[in-house]
Amino acid sequence: GFKTARVIIADGWPVGINAGYEVPNHLGRFAGVIGIHDYSIKDLGTILWLEDLEWIKNSGYKELDMQGNEYEWELKQKTQFGATIERKTDTFSIVRK
């Protein structure tokens, strides 16, 4: 299950959710796997990333697994804070002929 799930409130309304878990077999690494937000609020995605990073740091984790990326804009969002990318995600499918 999730180690944490946090809701961001703006003007009394829930506008974003961050959630994640400790990475099994990797002490000190946190996986922030859920980040859902109201796209009508400019830069809210960046605010959610900052909230996630602050929570992870304050909770004592040394590393963040930011999950894979399929699109260039996702990678840009995640590297703007100086992240180091250690792996690449390959997406594939099996098609019956």
C-alpha positions as CSV (number, residue, x, y, z in Angstrom):
1,G,0.0,0.0,0.0
2,F,0.9,3.6,0.0
3,K,3.1,5.1,2.6
4,T,1.4,8.5,2.2
5,A,-1.4,10.2,0.3
6,R,-1.7,14.0,0.6
7,V,-4.4,16.3,-0.7
8,I,-3.7,19.9,-1.8
9,I,-6.6,22.3,-1.0
10,A,-7.1,25.7,-2.6
11,D,-9.9,28.0,-1.7
12,G,-11.6,25.1,0.2
13,W,-11.5,22.7,-2.8
14,P,-9.2,19.6,-3.3
15,V,-7.1,20.5,-6.4
16,G,-4.3,17.9,-6.2
17,I,-3.3,14.6,-4.8
18,N,0.2,13.2,-4.2
19,A,0.8,9.6,-3.1
20,G,3.6,7.1,-3.0
21,Y,5.4,4.2,-1.3
22,E,8.8,3.1,0.0
23,V,10.6,1.1,-2.7
24,P,11.0,-2.5,-1.7
25,N,14.5,-3.7,-1.4
26,H,16.0,-0.2,-1.7
27,L,16.4,1.4,1.7
28,G,16.0,5.2,1.6
29,R,14.2,5.4,-1.7
30,F,10.6,6.7,-2.1
31,A,8.5,6.2,-5.2
32,G,6.1,9.1,-5.9
33,V,3.7,7.3,-8.2
34,I,0.5,9.4,-8.0
35,G,0.3,13.1,-8.8
36,I,-3.2,14.1,-9.9
37,H,-4.1,17.8,-10.2
38,D,-6.6,20.3,-11.6
39,Y,-5.0,21.3,-15.0
40,S,-7.0,24.5,-15.1
41,I,-4.8,26.0,-12.3
42,K,-1.6,27.3,-13.9
43,D,1.7,25.7,-12.6
44,L,-0.2,23.5,-10.1
45,G,1.7,20.5,-11.3
46,T,5.0,22.2,-10.4
47,I,3.6,23.1,-6.9
48,L,2.7,19.5,-6.4
49,W,6.2,18.4,-7.4
50,L,7.6,20.8,-4.9
51,E,5.3,19.6,-2.2
52,D,6.2,16.0,-2.9
53,L,10.0,16.8,-2.8
54,E,9.6,18.7,0.5
55,W,7.6,15.8,2.1
56,I,10.1,13.2,0.9
57,K,13.1,15.2,2.2
58,N,11.4,16.0,5.5
59,S,10.6,12.3,5.9
60,G,14.2,11.3,5.7
61,Y,14.4,9.7,2.3
62,K,17.6,10.0,0.3
63,E,16.3,9.2,-3.2
64,L,13.1,9.6,-5.2
65,D,12.1,7.2,-7.9
66,M,10.2,9.4,-10.3
67,Q,8.9,6.5,-12.4
68,G,9.2,6.2,-16.1
69,N,8.4,8.8,-18.8
70,E,6.9,8.3,-22.2
71,Y,6.8,11.9,-23.3
72,E,9.4,14.6,-23.5
73,W,7.3,17.2,-21.6
74,E,7.1,14.8,-18.6
75,L,10.9,14.5,-18.5
76,K,11.3,18.3,-18.7
77,Q,8.8,18.7,-15.7
78,K,10.8,16.2,-13.6
79,T,14.4,17.4,-14.5
80,Q,13.7,21.1,-13.8
81,F,14.8,20.6,-10.2
82,G,18.1,19.1,-11.0
83,A,17.2,15.4,-11.1
84,T,19.6,12.8,-12.4
85,I,18.0,10.2,-14.7
86,E,19.3,6.7,-14.1
87,R,17.2,4.7,-16.4
88,K,15.0,4.8,-19.5
89,T,11.5,3.4,-19.8
90,D,10.6,1.3,-22.9
91,T,7.0,0.9,-23.7
92,F,5.9,-2.1,-25.8
93,S,2.8,-4.1,-26.6
94,I,2.1,-7.6,-28.0
95,V,-0.2,-7.8,-31.0
96,R,-1.9,-11.0,-32.1
97,K,-1.5,-11.6,-35.9
